[in-house]
């Protein structure tokens, strides 16, 4: 009996001790990894700062709560640079699944791109899942609920609200050393800024798309014209699938495939299925966005397209060739050349 009692005490004690040692190692590895990542960014000219770190998460996870996190730089890529700040960010690795890092920004975040005013936003819940283990194929995901954001100093601290946002990114090696990537984005119940008038309504019910990108291997440190030529010669492409927009009476779905032509200008083709377009055009006229004559022309163009079963739905084939965007046989817009 005494032997069994000893085992009943010793085994849980040993497991708790092993878990504590694993937690200490994991929190140290998490802090060291964060330091290495910051050093890499600093070597590239970025500024990386934080106001302090607190370890936690025991017994099931190792976590690091970082306060006043700040990343700033990127002037070589974007004039004026970029910056991101967060009041608090929690990094977590589950001890049962150490191959995935969870990044959860909390409280307020600030984003600035170039010389534009910073955007202040907050999410009821936001989590990014990032791979920690190396491999040929990688996946990352972001999910968020209750995002509210506004431009600093605009007197409208809740310019935009997004009830739900989901982003998924997957990459894997392509042929001949290239890279293939897929980005899927879905947003629901997008509340538009409370300034101005929105003829189609102040809430976009849903928006999203899946984007597949194939990029061949490009020459290192080459100027933009050389990279563009190599991208075209290697069959670089961008494919849009499952495109969706539901806004007021308008519902749009579609797909497209884009690339570069022999002049290194964008070219491609696609198909869009549109329903509620007539009601949307009427709403735009009522809101003063379109003139009645332009709306009538738009309805005539829609009437000439292939009708789909089920009311006022229409299928619109479009193409971009020789810098001209056309819907069916009708040219709609002329685009300027991209000067590489």
Order of alpha helices (4+ residues) and beta strands (2+ residues): alpha-beta-beta-beta-beta-beta-beta-beta-beta-beta-beta-alpha-beta-beta-beta-alpha-alpha-beta-beta-beta-beta
